[in-house]
Amino acid sequence: MPLKTLFLNPPSFENYDGGASSRWPATREIESYWYPVWLAYPAGMLEGSRLLDASPHHIGFDETIQISKDYDFVVLFTSTPGFPGDCKIARTMKAAKPGLKIAFVGPHVTTLPEVSLNECPEIDFVVRREFDWATVEYANGKPLEEIAGISYRKDGKVVHNPDRPVASDLDAMPDVIDVYKRDLDIRRYNVPFLLYPFISLYTTRGCPAQCTFCLWPQTLSGHPWRKRSTDAVVAEMKKAKEYFPWVKEFFFDDDTFNIQQARTVELCEKLKPLGMTWSCTSRVTTNYETLKAMKDAGCRLLIVGYESGDPQILKNIKKGATVERARQFTKDCKKLGLIIHGDFILGLPGETKETIRRTMDFAKELDVETIQVSIAHAYPGTELYDYAKSNGFIVSEGAAMVDAQGHQVAMIVYPGLPRDYVMEMVHKFYDEYYFRPKQVFRIVRKAVFNNVERKRLYKEARDFMKLRSMRNKAVKEARDQQAKSNINPPSAPKSETPAETVNV
């Protein structure tokens, strides 16, 4: 029998979506959680295991410790902002059960394995990049010395075993839907722009795109694009429909769902007879014919990373797309009746007050159904981090990437672009976008004709307005602090010429 194993997405800040399948670990503007898909795969390989997704199930620190006492091995998915708190959980779990073995997985320990082990002695080993097979091998008794892709301590030193090749046969992996049925209450998962309740699945791994800011392909899943067979995807979808016939929507949460458009068309032909409603991620490079095949097969919504409305910024981040292409893609989607949730980021390399305004105007021009506006975060292991670090633009790292409630704060400051200005522009972006008559009408229309949506929209509106107030307060406090610093600036040594400074 393997070690009794707990796969843990740990509790953290209230409403914090901090690991497993969250691309931007942070407390959300509106309470929402993504499925812990990455943890579900190895959980499906080990008899007697459990997947515990603490935050959406409202399982707190103390209850998590009590649950961990029933297991011999814990696999904890950590994030950069959440790492200090996760170390505290590991420390308390070890105190409650000294013989417990603990492995940390995720982008943070992938990039900083030695630092992580040194900062948290309670960790027995970390797994770099994909962790499915490494954690399963350990639970089945394989010695640490023989497990590829891990880092651990030996004789007072950190040992890095050779890298493990990426998983290539995705059809050999278990169906995560079986683990969802066993361990999760899927009513706990809500994303504002998806139909409720929804289920999230993967059809591929990896992403060949070179976006400099994107955490996952640069750390966890890698750039090599691997796909499940279309038959395997359809078989899991049929099983999901059998398990949860009342689910309203399925979401393909791949790094890139339709990078190979011929494969997408093939999959759509097999999905069409199922009569399911589904959504997925997409790049603006997807052509009209592929979009039409998706729509015909039941696709409802696309999550699209527009990022910026400035052509030079798109080049700076190696987006591999243009503003003109984004416009045409959006027109194609509207013609077909596909809904778009657009993602935008403020504070990318080359950002200025003018480019922020250009992006805000571009978003209103596109006029998609819903948007998300994020602050650029330079996570260790990304090209954006290396760029910002080498140029002295990073002003906060690690846990300081979020505030006391887990909300994102600006960690990159460029000359002439104060961090409080970027934070202010995030909520101004939302205000300008959603307080337009056209958007208000869309929201009211949903509320009038759908009772479930009406209740959800009411709660989301309260959450959004509460966070909006908190953002305004944070900006005011930052500016008050800056004003005090300007009144009583520190005196420069008389023997030196004061250097030019950047206000933050």
C-alpha positions as semicolon CSV with decimal commas, in nm:
position;residue;x (nm);y (nm);z (nm)
1;M;0,000;0,000;0,000
2;P;0,128;0,350;-0,076
3;L;0,171;0,615;0,190
4;K;-0,164;0,762;0,285
5;T;-0,137;1,093;0,099
6;L;-0,311;1,429;0,135
7;F;-0,293;1,660;-0,167
8;L;-0,343;2,006;-0,020
9;N;-0,434;2,344;-0,160
10;P;-0,395;2,519;0,178
11;P;-0,608;2,785;0,349
12;S;-0,476;3,137;0,330
13;F;-0,632;3,483;0,309
14;E;-1,011;3,500;0,300
15;N;-1,136;3,434;-0,056
16;Y;-0,775;3,373;-0,167
17;D;-0,724;3,161;-0,479
18;G;-0,360;3,084;-0,430
19;G;-0,250;2,773;-0,613
20;A;-0,334;2,462;-0,808
21;S;-0,487;2,630;-1,112
22;S;-0,480;3,000;-1,030
23;R;-0,273;3,197;-1,282
24;W;-0,266;3,508;-1,060
25;P;-0,247;3,397;-0,695
26;A;-0,450;3,661;-0,511
27;T;-0,777;3,742;-0,342
28;R;-1,025;3,807;-0,621
29;E;-1,226;4,122;-0,686
30;I;-1,527;3,895;-0,654
31;E;-1,505;3,571;-0,458
32;S;-1,420;3,299;-0,707
33;Y;-1,214;2,983;-0,719
34;W;-1,063;2,771;-0,993
35;Y;-1,046;2,395;-0,965
36;P;-0,724;2,237;-0,830
37;V;-0,674;2,046;-1,154
38;W;-0,300;1,992;-1,114
39;L;-0,342;1,827;-0,774
40;A;-0,628;1,612;-0,898
41;Y;-0,408;1,411;-1,137
42;P;-0,174;1,249;-0,879
43;A;-0,464;1,225;-0,633
44;G;-0,631;1,000;-0,887
45;M;-0,325;0,773;-0,904
46;L;-0,296;0,685;-0,534
47;E;-0,531;0,457;-0,347
48;G;-0,638;0,605;-0,016
49;S;-0,543;0,961;-0,107
50;R;-0,751;1,275;-0,061
51;L;-0,755;1,611;-0,239
52;L;-0,829;1,892;0,008
53;D;-0,901;2,231;-0,150
54;A;-0,930;2,431;0,169
55;S;-1,029;2,785;0,070
56;P;-1,342;2,722;-0,141
57;H;-1,462;2,465;0,110
58;H;-1,404;2,715;0,395
59;I;-1,173;2,480;0,581
60;G;-0,949;2,687;0,807
61;F;-0,602;2,650;0,951
62;D;-0,692;2,445;1,260
63;E;-0,920;2,205;1,076
64;T;-0,655;2,152;0,808
65;I;-0,404;2,055;1,079
66;Q;-0,649;1,806;1,227
67;I;-0,715;1,650;0,886
68;S;-0,343;1,620;0,812
69;K;-0,292;1,404;1,124
70;D;-0,472;1,120;0,946
71;Y;-0,209;1,108;0,668
72;D;0,154;1,001;0,630
73;F;0,247;1,228;0,338
74;V;0,127;1,578;0,243
75;V;0,177;1,734;-0,101
76;L;0,120;2,109;-0,064
77;F;0,075;2,340;-0,361
78;T;0,236;2,674;-0,271
79;S;0,263;3,016;-0,436
80;T;0,509;3,303;-0,402
81;P;0,281;3,534;-0,200
82;G;0,146;3,244;0,005
83;F;0,478;3,073;0,081
84;P;0,538;3,221;0,431
85;G;0,190;3,117;0,545
86;D;0,231;2,774;0,387
87;C;0,555;2,726;0,581
88;K;0,363;2,802;0,901
89;I;0,108;2,535;0,812
90;A;0,387;2,285;0,743
91;R;0,552;2,369;1,076
92;T;0,227;2,315;1,265
93;M;0,149;1,991;1,082
94;K;0,493;1,854;1,171
95;A;0,446;1,954;1,536
96;A;0,109;1,777;1,543
97;K;0,254;1,465;1,377
98;P;0,639;1,458;1,382
99;G;0,669;1,163;1,143
100;L;0,468;1,332;0,869
101;K;0,647;1,378;0,535
102;I;0,582;1,701;0,345
103;A;0,655;1,794;-0,018
104;F;0,596;2,141;-0,161
105;V;0,505;2,175;-0,529
106;G;0,421;2,463;-0,762
107;P;0,593;2,748;-0,949
108;H;0,757;2,906;-0,643
109;V;0,955;2,599;-0,536
110;T;1,024;2,511;-0,899
111;T;1,210;2,838;-0,941
112;L;1,361;2,864;-0,592
113;P;1,409;2,506;-0,469
114;E;1,719;2,567;-0,257
115;V;1,592;2,891;-0,109
116;S;1,260;2,724;-0,026
117;L;1,424;2,431;0,150
118;N;1,653;2,661;0,347
119;E;1,370;2,893;0,451
120;C;1,137;2,611;0,554
121;P;1,313;2,317;0,725
122;E;0,979;2,137;0,763
123;I;0,977;2,063;0,387
124;D;1,121;1,716;0,319
125;F;1,155;1,777;-0,054
126;V;1,025;1,994;-0,334
127;V;0,926;1,889;-0,685
128;R;1,036;2,107;-0,972
129;R;0,791;2,160;-1,261
130;E;0,530;1,887;-1,319
131;F;0,493;1,687;-1,000
132;D;0,247;1,407;-1,080
133;W;0,480;1,112;-1,112
134;A;0,740;1,228;-0,861
135;T;0,492;1,249;-0,575
136;V;0,333;0,918;-0,672
137;E;0,673;0,746;-0,687
138;Y;0,762;0,871;-0,339
139;A;0,428;0,760;-0,195
140;N;0,490;0,417;-0,347
141;G;0,824;0,385;-0,168
142;K;1,084;0,499;-0,420
143;P;1,394;0,649;-0,250
144;L;1,451;1,023;-0,291
145;E;1,785;0,959;-0,460
146;E;1,606;0,782;-0,746
147;I;1,323;1,031;-0,812
148;A;1,382;1,266;-1,105
149;G;1,288;1,632;-1,076
150;I;1,311;1,677;-0,700
151;S;1,536;1,873;-0,463
152;Y;1,603;1,766;-0,104
153;R;1,859;1,784;0,178
154;K;2,132;1,530;0,229
155;D;2,420;1,558;0,476
156;G;2,345;1,923;0,535
157;K;2,343;2,016;0,168
158;V;2,066;2,060;-0,088
159;V;2,073;1,800;-0,365
160;H;1,904;1,864;-0,700
161;N;1,822;1,543;-0,885
162;P;1,823;1,559;-1,267
163;D;1,519;1,718;-1,429
164;R;1,226;1,497;-1,517
165;P;1,105;1,500;-1,879
166;V;0,758;1,647;-1,922
167;A;0,470;1,403;-1,922
168;S;0,406;1,315;-2,285
169;D;0,130;1,055;-2,271
170;L;-0,158;1,254;-2,125
171;D;-0,404;0,976;-2,202
172;A;-0,222;0,769;-1,938
173;M;-0,324;1,020;-1,672
174;P;-0,642;0,959;-1,468
175;D;-0,964;1,150;-1,527
176;V;-0,979;1,436;-1,279
177;I;-1,357;1,416;-1,284
178;D;-1,332;1,099;-1,070
179;V;-1,138;1,290;-0,804
180;Y;-1,384;1,580;-0,817
181;K;-1,669;1,337;-0,750
182;R;-1,478;1,174;-0,465
183;D;-1,329;1,475;-0,285
184;L;-1,481;1,808;-0,392
185;D;-1,812;1,986;-0,356
186;I;-1,833;2,141;-0,700
187;R;-2,099;2,385;-0,583
188;R;-1,815;2,567;-0,407
189;Y;-1,658;2,678;-0,735
190;N;-1,776;3,000;-0,888
191;V;-1,622;3,223;-1,154
192;P;-1,831;3,531;-1,232
193;F;-1,825;3,502;-1,611
194;L;-1,893;3,126;-1,624
195;L;-2,231;2,966;-1,577
196;Y;-2,293;2,826;-1,231
197;P;-2,222;2,553;-1,148
198;F;-1,932;2,473;-1,378
199;I;-1,662;2,206;-1,405
200;S;-1,306;2,266;-1,520
201;L;-1,095;2,017;-1,718
202;Y;-0,769;2,010;-1,917
203;T;-0,729;1,886;-2,272
204;T;-0,362;1,988;-2,314
205;R;-0,051;2,086;-2,120
206;G;0,214;2,344;-2,197
207;C;0,211;2,652;-2,416
208;P;0,453;2,736;-2,700
209;A;0,378;3,109;-2,671
210;Q;0,662;3,321;-2,531
211;C;0,471;3,582;-2,324
212;T;0,731;3,719;-2,082
213;F;0,491;3,762;-1,788
214;C;0,307;3,429;-1,796
215;L;0,393;3,217;-1,494
216;W;0,282;2,869;-1,594
217;P;0,471;2,774;-1,911
218;Q;0,790;2,935;-1,778
219;T;0,779;2,743;-1,451
220;L;0,535;2,455;-1,414
221;S;0,399;2,313;-1,739
222;G;0,676;2,420;-1,978
223;H;0,652;2,537;-2,338
224;P;0,625;2,194;-2,509
225;W;0,259;2,159;-2,610
226;R;0,113;1,816;-2,539
227;K;-0,242;1,709;-2,600
228;R;-0,484;1,445;-2,489
229;S;-0,649;1,249;-2,766
230;T;-0,986;1,388;-2,870
231;D;-1,144;1,053;-2,782
232;A;-1,008;1,073;-2,425
233;V;-1,144;1,427;-2,383
234;V;-1,489;1,325;-2,506
235;A;-1,492;1,016;-2,282
236;E;-1,422;1,229;-1,973
237;M;-1,687;1,480;-2,078
238;K;-1,944;1,200;-2,103
239;K;-1,845;1,078;-1,758
240;A;-1,875;1,430;-1,617
241;K;-2,224;1,460;-1,763
242;E;-2,318;1,129;-1,601
243;Y;-2,177;1,229;-1,259
244;F;-2,314;1,583;-1,258
245;P;-2,611;1,608;-1,498
246;W;-2,716;1,941;-1,341
247;V;-2,389;2,125;-1,427
248;K;-2,451;2,425;-1,653
249;E;-2,110;2,455;-1,820
250;F;-1,774;2,285;-1,876
251;F;-1,455;2,486;-1,898
252;F;-1,132;2,379;-2,072
253;D;-0,873;2,548;-1,851
254;D;-0,571;2,479;-2,073
255;D;-0,277;2,716;-2,109
256;T;-0,376;2,723;-2,474
257;F;-0,682;2,531;-2,588
258;N;-0,676;2,600;-2,961
259;I;-0,308;2,646;-3,048
260;Q;-0,337;2,370;-3,310
261;Q;-0,653;2,464;-3,491
262;A;-0,692;2,142;-3,691
263;R;-0,700;1,948;-3,366
264;T;-0,958;2,190;-3,226
265;V;-1,186;2,132;-3,525
266;E;-1,149;1,755;-3,481
267;L;-1,239;1,780;-3,113
268;C;-1,538;2,001;-3,189
269;E;-1,678;1,747;-3,435
270;K;-1,678;1,492;-3,151
271;L;-1,819;1,730;-2,891
272;K;-2,109;1,846;-3,109
273;P;-2,327;1,533;-3,060
274;L;-2,300;1,568;-2,680
275;G;-2,505;1,889;-2,681
276;M;-2,299;2,042;-2,399
277;T;-2,232;2,407;-2,321
278;W;-1,862;2,476;-2,275
279;S;-1,607;2,757;-2,267
280;C;-1,229;2,778;-2,298
281;T;-0,922;2,999;-2,323
282;S;-0,823;3,145;-2,661
283;R;-0,561;3,359;-2,829
284;V;-0,662;3,634;-3,069
285;T;-0,480;3,448;-3,347
286;T;-0,763;3,192;-3,371
287;N;-0,920;3,216;-3,716
288;Y;-1,287;3,250;-3,806
289;E;-1,328;2,891;-3,932
290;T;-1,202;2,748;-3,603
291;L;-1,419;2,983;-3,401
292;K;-1,722;2,875;-3,604
293;A;-1,646;2,507;-3,543
294;M;-1,625;2,583;-3,170
295;K;-1,952;2,772;-3,168
296;D;-2,129;2,495;-3,360
297;A;-2,005;2,243;-3,102
298;G;-2,153;2,429;-2,805
299;C;-1,882;2,682;-2,715
300;R;-2,032;2,981;-2,531
301;L;-1,745;3,197;-2,401
302;L;-1,373;3,256;-2,454
303;I;-1,122;3,391;-2,203
304;V;-0,889;3,610;-2,407
305;G;-0,566;3,771;-2,295
306;Y;-0,562;4,106;-2,475
307;E;-0,319;4,240;-2,208
308;S;-0,265;4,586;-2,363
309;G;-0,395;4,819;-2,631
310;D;-0,047;4,955;-2,703
311;P;0,136;4,791;-2,997
312;Q;0,483;4,842;-2,851
313;I;0,392;4,685;-2,518
314;L;0,260;4,379;-2,702
315;K;0,600;4,353;-2,869
316;N;0,782;4,408;-2,539
317;I;0,604;4,113;-2,378
318;K;0,642;3,889;-2,685
319;K;0,267;3,843;-2,708
320;G;0,281;3,723;-3,066
321;A;-0,032;3,922;-3,154
322;T;-0,121;4,270;-3,271
323;V;-0,388;4,523;-3,186
324;E;-0,528;4,489;-3,540
325;R;-0,555;4,112;-3,505
326;A;-0,729;4,153;-3,168
327;R;-0,987;4,380;-3,330
328;Q;-1,061;4,131;-3,610
329;F;-1,079;3,837;-3,369
330;T;-1,329;4,026;-3,153
331;K;-1,541;4,112;-3,456
332;D;-1,540;3,744;-3,562
333;C;-1,653;3,633;-3,217
334;K;-1,935;3,885;-3,207
335;K;-2,049;3,781;-3,554
336;L;-2,069;3,420;-3,436
337;G;-2,233;3,504;-3,105
338;L;-1,934;3,398;-2,892
339;I;-1,903;3,585;-2,562
340;I;-1,560;3,716;-2,457
341;H;-1,411;3,769;-2,114
342;G;-1,113;3,997;-2,180
343;D;-0,801;4,008;-1,962
344;F;-0,590;4,324;-1,938
345;I;-0,271;4,397;-1,742
346;L;-0,141;4,736;-1,625
347;G;0,227;4,787;-1,550
348;L;0,392;4,579;-1,822
349;P;0,731;4,688;-1,963
350;G;0,702;5,017;-2,147
351;E;0,392;5,124;-1,955
352;T;0,325;5,495;-1,914
353;K;0,023;5,702;-1,819
354;E;-0,044;5,741;-2,192
355;T;-0,032;5,368;-2,268
356;I;-0,266;5,296;-1,976
357;R;-0,516;5,538;-2,122
358;R;-0,471;5,376;-2,464
359;T;-0,547;5,032;-2,316
360;M;-0,856;5,160;-2,136
361;D;-0,989;5,318;-2,454
362;F;-0,903;5,004;-2,651
363;A;-1,100;4,787;-2,407
364;K;-1,406;5,011;-2,442
365;E;-1,369;4,998;-2,821
366;L;-1,365;4,617;-2,814
367;D;-1,668;4,622;-2,582
368;V;-1,655;4,258;-2,473
369;E;-1,900;4,113;-2,221
370;T;-1,675;4,114;-1,912
371;I;-1,317;4,210;-1,827
372;Q;-1,049;4,147;-1,568
373;V;-0,782;4,407;-1,497
374;S;-0,467;4,289;-1,320
375;I;-0,153;4,458;-1,198
376;A;0,161;4,321;-1,364
377;H;0,335;4,082;-1,126
378;A;0,690;3,970;-1,190
379;Y;0,697;3,617;-1,054
380;P;1,037;3,452;-1,000
381;G;1,117;3,228;-1,293
382;T;0,964;3,455;-1,557
383;E;1,140;3,670;-1,813
384;L;0,947;3,969;-1,679
385;Y;1,101;3,912;-1,335
386;D;1,453;3,900;-1,476
387;Y;1,392;4,220;-1,673
388;A;1,240;4,411;-1,381
389;K;1,500;4,286;-1,134
390;S;1,801;4,372;-1,351
391;N;1,666;4,724;-1,410
392;G;1,583;4,793;-1,046
393;F;1,207;4,821;-1,106
394;I;1,095;4,573;-0,839
395;V;0,997;4,736;-0,510
396;S;0,829;4,440;-0,336
397;E;0,864;4,063;-0,361
398;G;0,730;3,745;-0,207
399;A;0,453;3,801;0,046
400;A;0,482;4,177;-0,017
401;M;0,325;4,121;-0,362
402;V;-0,013;4,129;-0,187
403;D;-0,160;4,333;0,096
404;A;-0,278;4,207;0,435
405;Q;-0,597;4,071;0,278
406;G;-0,420;3,903;-0,015
407;H;-0,510;4,161;-0,281
408;Q;-0,247;4,242;-0,543
409;V;-0,034;4,552;-0,495
410;A;0,195;4,707;-0,753
411;M;0,540;4,551;-0,718
412;I;0,700;4,707;-1,028
413;V;0,765;5,081;-1,048
414;Y;0,889;5,246;-1,366
415;P;1,030;5,600;-1,384
416;G;0,741;5,845;-1,409
417;L;0,476;5,583;-1,321
418;P;0,413;5,578;-0,943
419;R;0,272;5,258;-0,797
420;D;-0,026;5,439;-0,642
421;Y;-0,116;5,568;-0,989
422;V;-0,123;5,214;-1,133
423;M;-0,340;5,094;-0,844
424;E;-0,574;5,389;-0,896
425;M;-0,599;5,315;-1,267
426;V;-0,708;4,956;-1,200
427;H;-1,028;5,066;-1,028
428;K;-1,070;5,358;-1,270
429;F;-1,047;5,106;-1,555
430;Y;-1,328;4,904;-1,399
431;D;-1,535;5,216;-1,332
432;E;-1,507;5,350;-1,684
433;Y;-1,581;5,012;-1,835
434;Y;-1,873;4,892;-1,624
435;F;-2,048;5,219;-1,549
436;R;-2,129;5,276;-1,916
437;P;-2,499;5,254;-2,014
438;K;-2,431;4,960;-2,246
439;Q;-2,266;4,754;-1,971
440;V;-2,526;4,846;-1,712
441;F;-2,797;4,727;-1,952
442;R;-2,620;4,393;-2,001
443;I;-2,603;4,335;-1,626
444;V;-2,964;4,438;-1,564
445;R;-3,081;4,213;-1,849
446;K;-2,912;3,913;-1,686
447;A;-3,068;3,993;-1,350
448;V;-3,418;4,038;-1,486
449;F;-3,444;3,712;-1,677
450;N;-3,246;3,470;-1,457
451;N;-3,312;3,425;-1,086
452;V;-2,984;3,239;-1,019
453;E;-2,786;3,507;-1,200
454;R;-2,976;3,780;-1,015
455;K;-2,869;3,644;-0,675
456;R;-2,513;3,592;-0,790
457;L;-2,488;3,936;-0,950
458;Y;-2,614;4,099;-0,630
459;K;-2,345;3,927;-0,422
460;E;-2,076;4,004;-0,681
461;A;-2,178;4,369;-0,692
462;R;-2,141;4,394;-0,314
463;D;-1,799;4,227;-0,324
464;F;-1,685;4,451;-0,607
465;M;-1,796;4,774;-0,440
466;K;-1,632;4,669;-0,114
467;L;-1,301;4,604;-0,289
468;R;-1,336;4,927;-0,486
469;S;-1,362;5,117;-0,158
470;M;-1,057;4,937;-0,021
471;R;-0,856;5,021;-0,334
472;N;-0,946;5,389;-0,306
473;K;-0,842;5,385;0,059
474;A;-0,509;5,216;-0,024
475;V;-0,430;5,473;-0,292
476;K;-0,513;5,760;-0,054
477;E;-0,293;5,613;0,221
478;A;-0,004;5,568;-0,023
479;R;-0,032;5,929;-0,138
480;D;-0,060;6,060;0,219
481;Q;0,255;5,871;0,309
482;Q;0,431;6,010;0,003
483;A;0,324;6,363;0,093
484;K;0,470;6,325;0,443
485;S;0,796;6,200;0,294
486;N;0,812;6,503;0,065
487;I;0,757;6,744;0,358
488;N;1,044;6,598;0,557
489;P;1,280;6,441;0,304
490;P;1,594;6,275;0,438
491;S;1,903;6,496;0,418
492;A;2,166;6,386;0,171
493;P;2,525;6,360;0,296
494;K;2,701;6,689;0,235
495;S;2,989;6,515;0,064
496;E;2,761;6,356;-0,196
497;T;2,533;6,483;-0,471
498;P;2,179;6,355;-0,418
499;A;2,088;6,101;-0,686
500;E;1,783;6,142;-0,907
501;T;1,497;5,951;-0,749
502;V;1,172;5,798;-0,870
503;N;0,864;5,872;-0,657
504;V;0,678;5,558;-0,555
